[in-house]
Amino acid sequence: MSRPTPLRDVHQSLGATLTDFAGWLMPLRYGSESAEHKAVREAAGLFDLSHMGEIFLTGPQAGEALDYALVGHLSALAPGRARYTMIVNEQGGVLDDLIVYRLGDEEFMVVANASNYEKVGHELKNRAKAYDVVVEDRSDQYALIAVQGPRSQEILATLTDADLAGLKYYAGLPGVVNGRPALIARTGYTGEDGFELFVANEDAVPLWTALTTAGEPYGLKPAGLSSRDTLRLEAGMPLYGNELGADLTPFDAGLGRVVKFDKPGDFVGRSALEAVKDDPPRRRLVGLVAQGRRVPRHGYPVTKDGAVVGEVTSGAPSQSLGRPIAMAYVDTGAEAGLAVDIRGSHEPMDLVELPFYRRNK
């Protein structure tokens, strides 16, 4: 039985197509996923992300515990800032990619993917045992609503006195939105400017309703998982289970920059990652744009001269490019003259640098 978010009744009233995602009942789309994608790129979209996990670390050694548990240097993070990082196993394989917010000198919030947050919470508790810190999974206490798109700041500004203009990308501040307390974060998963709002479960419906009303003059639309996936794909952002997994290191994914070997002390996976950090990668995560109209999908083989040299991790039609796009892992040195085997037809692809889409700042 899929678990509902606090906004289930709202989604049903809007006629959303609901689907199971990582054990949660989530809106796939409300009507046209193309219209939802377009709204985020040109105006704003409203997302329910309440399936994400929120794990808190509190205490005088919270930063040091995270330095040991994760690959990033989180104790160096200033209060009010956020950082993208990963948790890996002893072999260096990615268990999840995370955003960590430093809420105060001795308090951090780790936001984990819906499919992994229980595992992440368990790992953090085990890895923090030697530190003076309390680890609490508070995922059940929070709803998460995101407003994403070029008009998002104008919309949110009608509901809060917080200094949104002064809030930097990957930063967060406590504030009041629609008369209720919220953590306001300038983060997102669409490639656009936007905000993620962490609120108590009971405040989710009033906040969604207020944002819907405030956003109507600006062209805001509710947006589901389908458009979120095509938006993040255009932005070249990895999805756990597709571009990331326990069989891949951050270096395999081209994200070795998140691994901080210069931080003090040891961390889980350090030895394994140090052993491969200077090795040329066996395969590379690349961007592919179809020359034709057929869409490469997850799991399709990537070929060169008829031989399989890789596999598509994510693929979809791109509204921004007007052509199908994909991310794929491809053998190093085999990046030219690529095709994707789409049901027996080897469809030619152009190799491009990621991301496919970059917003005009």
C-alpha positions in Angstrom: 0.0 0.0 0.0 1.5 3.3 -1.1 1.9 5.9 1.6 0.1 9.3 1.0 1.7 12.6 1.5 -0.2 15.3 3.4 -1.3 16.8 0.0 -3.0 13.6 -1.3 -6.5 15.1 -1.2 -5.3 18.2 -3.0 -3.8 16.1 -5.8 -7.0 14.1 -6.1 -9.1 17.3 -6.3 -6.8 18.6 -9.1 -7.4 15.4 -11.1 -3.8 14.2 -10.8 -2.7 10.9 -12.1 -1.3 9.2 -9.0 1.4 6.5 -9.0 3.6 4.6 -6.6 7.1 6.0 -6.2 9.4 4.5 -3.7 6.5 3.4 -1.6 4.7 6.8 -1.8 1.5 7.8 -3.6 2.7 10.7 -5.7 1.3 12.8 -8.5 2.7 11.8 -11.9 1.0 14.6 -13.8 -2.0 16.8 -13.4 -2.9 17.1 -17.1 -0.2 17.7 -19.7 3.3 17.0 -18.5 4.5 19.1 -21.5 2.5 22.1 -20.2 3.9 21.5 -16.7 7.5 21.3 -18.0 7.0 24.5 -20.1 5.5 26.3 -17.0 8.7 25.6 -15.0 10.9 26.8 -17.8 8.9 30.0 -18.5 7.0 30.9 -15.3 6.8 28.5 -12.3 5.8 25.1 -11.2 4.6 23.8 -7.8 5.8 20.4 -6.6 5.0 18.1 -3.7 8.3 16.6 -2.6 7.1 15.4 0.8 8.4 11.9 0.0 11.9 13.1 0.7 13.6 12.2 4.0 14.9 14.7 6.6 17.5 13.4 9.1 18.8 15.8 11.8 22.1 15.7 13.5 22.4 17.8 16.6 25.3 18.2 19.1 28.8 19.6 19.5 30.3 17.0 17.2 27.6 17.0 14.5 29.9 18.4 11.9 32.7 16.0 12.7 30.3 13.1 12.6 29.1 14.1 9.1 32.8 14.5 7.9 33.3 10.9 8.8 30.0 9.6 7.5 29.9 11.4 4.2 32.4 12.3 1.4 32.1 16.1 1.9 33.7 18.5 4.3 30.5 19.4 6.1 32.0 20.8 9.3 33.4 23.7 7.1 29.9 24.6 6.0 28.7 28.0 7.3 25.4 28.2 9.2 22.6 28.9 6.7 24.4 27.2 3.7 23.8 23.9 2.0 26.0 21.5 0.1 25.4 18.6 -2.3 27.3 15.5 -1.2 27.1 11.7 -1.1 27.2 8.8 1.3 29.2 5.8 0.1 30.0 2.3 1.3 33.4 1.0 2.2 34.0 0.1 -1.4 33.2 3.7 -2.5 29.9 2.8 -4.0 27.2 5.5 -3.8 24.4 4.7 -1.3 22.7 8.0 -1.9 23.2 11.6 -3.0 22.2 14.2 -0.4 21.8 17.8 0.3 23.1 18.8 3.8 21.9 22.1 5.4 23.7 23.6 8.3 20.9 25.1 10.4 23.2 26.3 13.3 26.5 25.8 14.9 25.5 22.4 16.2 22.5 21.4 14.0 22.5 19.9 10.5 19.7 18.6 8.3 20.4 15.8 5.8 17.9 15.5 3.0 17.9 12.0 1.4 16.0 10.5 -1.5 12.7 8.8 -0.8 13.9 5.3 -1.7 17.0 5.6 0.5 16.2 7.8 3.5 15.6 4.9 5.9 18.9 3.3 4.9 20.7 6.7 5.1 19.3 7.3 8.6 20.5 3.8 9.7 24.0 4.4 8.3 24.3 7.8 9.9 23.3 6.5 13.3 25.9 3.7 13.0 28.6 6.0 11.8 28.0 8.7 14.4 28.2 6.3 17.4 31.7 7.6 18.4 30.6 11.2 18.3 28.8 13.5 20.7 25.7 13.9 18.5 22.1 12.9 18.3 20.8 11.5 15.0 17.0 11.7 14.5 15.0 10.8 11.4 12.2 13.4 11.4 10.9 12.6 7.9 7.4 11.9 9.3 7.2 15.5 10.7 7.8 17.4 7.5 6.2 18.2 4.2 8.3 19.6 1.4 6.9 21.9 -1.2 8.9 23.4 -4.0 8.2 26.4 -6.3 10.5 26.3 -9.3 10.9 28.6 -12.2 11.9 32.2 -13.2 8.9 33.7 -11.5 9.3 31.7 -8.3 10.8 34.6 -6.3 8.0 37.0 -7.2 5.4 34.4 -6.2 7.0 33.5 -2.9 7.6 37.1 -2.0 3.9 37.7 -1.8 3.7 35.3 1.1 6.8 36.1 3.2 8.9 39.0 4.4 12.1 36.9 4.3 15.0 38.4 2.3 14.6 36.2 -0.8 16.6 38.4 -3.0 19.6 38.1 -0.6 19.2 34.3 -0.3 22.0 32.7 -2.3 21.8 29.5 -4.3 22.3 26.5 -1.9 21.4 28.5 1.1 18.5 28.3 3.5 17.0 30.5 6.3 14.2 30.0 8.8 11.3 32.3 8.1 7.5 32.7 8.1 5.6 31.8 4.9 1.8 32.3 4.8 1.9 33.0 8.5 3.6 29.7 9.5 7.2 28.8 10.2 9.2 27.3 7.3 12.8 26.6 6.3 13.2 28.5 3.0 15.9 27.0 0.9 17.1 28.2 -2.5 17.6 24.7 -3.9 15.9 22.6 -6.5 16.1 19.8 -9.1 14.9 21.4 -12.3 17.8 23.6 -13.6 15.8 26.7 -12.8 15.9 29.2 -9.9 13.5 28.3 -7.2 12.8 27.5 -3.5 12.1 24.4 -1.4 9.9 25.0 1.6 10.2 22.6 4.6 7.0 22.9 6.7 5.1 21.0 9.3 2.7 18.4 7.8 -0.4 20.4 9.0 0.8 23.5 7.2 1.2 21.8 3.8 -2.3 22.2 2.5 -2.7 25.9 3.5 0.7 26.6 2.0 0.0 24.8 -1.3 -3.4 26.7 -1.6 -1.7 30.0 -0.8 1.0 29.5 -3.4 -1.5 28.4 -6.0 -3.5 31.6 -5.5 -0.4 33.8 -5.4 1.1 32.1 -8.5 -2.0 32.2 -10.7 -1.3 35.7 -12.2 2.3 34.6 -12.9 1.4 31.4 -14.8 2.2 28.9 -12.0 1.0 25.3 -12.6 1.1 22.2 -10.3 3.8 19.9 -11.6 4.2 16.1 -11.1 7.0 13.6 -11.2 7.0 13.2 -15.0 7.9 16.9 -15.6 10.3 16.9 -12.7 12.2 14.0 -14.4 12.4 15.7 -17.8 13.5 19.0 -16.2 16.3 17.4 -14.2 17.4 15.4 -17.2 17.7 18.5 -19.3 19.7 20.0 -16.5 22.0 17.0 -16.5 21.2 16.2 -12.8 21.7 12.5 -11.8 18.9 10.3 -10.4 19.7 7.7 -7.9 19.0 4.3 -9.4 19.8 5.6 -12.9 23.0 7.6 -13.0 24.0 6.7 -9.4 24.1 3.4 -7.5 26.1 1.2 -5.1 28.0 -0.2 -8.1 29.3 3.3 -9.0 31.7 5.7 -7.3 31.3 9.5 -7.5 34.2 9.4 -9.9 32.3 7.1 -12.3 29.6 9.6 -12.4 31.9 12.5 -13.1 31.2 13.9 -9.6 34.6 13.3 -8.0 34.6 17.0 -7.0 32.3 16.2 -4.1 34.9 13.9 -2.5 37.0 16.0 -0.1 40.3 14.2 0.6 41.8 17.3 2.2 39.3 17.3 5.2 40.7 16.3 8.5 40.5 12.7 9.6 39.2 9.5 8.0 35.8 8.9 6.3 33.9 5.9 5.2 35.1 4.8 1.8 38.2 6.9 1.8 40.7 4.2 1.1 38.7 2.8 -1.8 38.2 6.2 -3.4 41.8 7.2 -3.0 42.8 4.0 -4.9 40.7 5.0 -7.9 40.7 8.8 -7.9 43.6 9.1 -10.4 42.7 6.1 -12.6 41.3 6.9 -16.0 37.6 6.0 -15.9 36.5 2.8 -17.6 33.3 4.5 -18.7 32.0 8.0 -18.9 28.6 9.6 -18.3 27.7 11.5 -21.5 24.9 13.4 -23.0 23.2 12.1 -26.2 20.9 13.9 -28.5 18.9 11.9 -31.1 19.3 12.8 -34.7 15.8 11.3 -35.3 12.5 11.3 -33.4 12.7 8.0 -31.6 13.3 8.3 -27.8 16.2 6.4 -26.1 15.0 5.1 -22.8 16.6 3.7 -19.6 18.3 0.4 -20.1 18.6 0.7 -23.9 22.1 -0.4 -25.3 24.4 2.2 -26.7 26.3 0.9 -29.7 29.2 1.8 -32.0 29.6 0.0 -35.3 27.0 -2.5 -34.1 28.9 -3.4 -30.9 27.5 -2.5 -27.4 29.7 0.1 -25.7 27.3 1.4 -23.1 23.8 1.8 -21.7 21.2 4.6 -21.5 20.5 5.6 -17.9 17.8 8.2 -18.5 16.0 9.4 -21.7 13.1 11.5 -22.7 11.8 13.9 -25.3 13.3 17.4 -24.6 11.0 20.3 -24.9 13.9 22.8 -24.7 15.9 21.2 -27.5 13.0 19.9 -29.5 14.7 16.5 -29.8 15.0 13.3 -27.7 17.9 13.3 -25.2 19.5 10.8 -23.0 22.3 10.4 -20.4 24.3 7.2 -20.8 27.4 5.4 -19.5 29.7 4.8 -22.4 33.1 3.0 -22.6 36.0 5.5 -22.5 37.4 6.0 -26.0 34.2 5.0 -27.7 32.4 8.3 -27.6 32.3 9.0 -31.4 29.8 7.6 -33.9 27.3 6.4 -31.3 23.8 5.0 -31.7 21.2 3.6 -29.4 19.5 0.3 -30.1 15.8 1.1 -29.9 13.9 -2.1 -30.4 16.4 -3.4 -33.0 17.0 -0.1 -34.8 20.3 1.6 -34.2 19.3 5.2 -34.0 22.3 7.7 -34.5 23.1 10.1 -31.7 25.0 13.3 -31.3 27.4 13.4 -28.3 27.0 16.7 -26.3 28.4 18.1 -23.1 26.2 18.1 -20.1 23.9 19.8 -19.2 21.6 19.9 -22.2 20.0 23.0 -20.8 21.4 25.9 -18.9 19.1 28.7 -17.6 19.8 32.3 -18.5 20.8 33.9 -15.2 
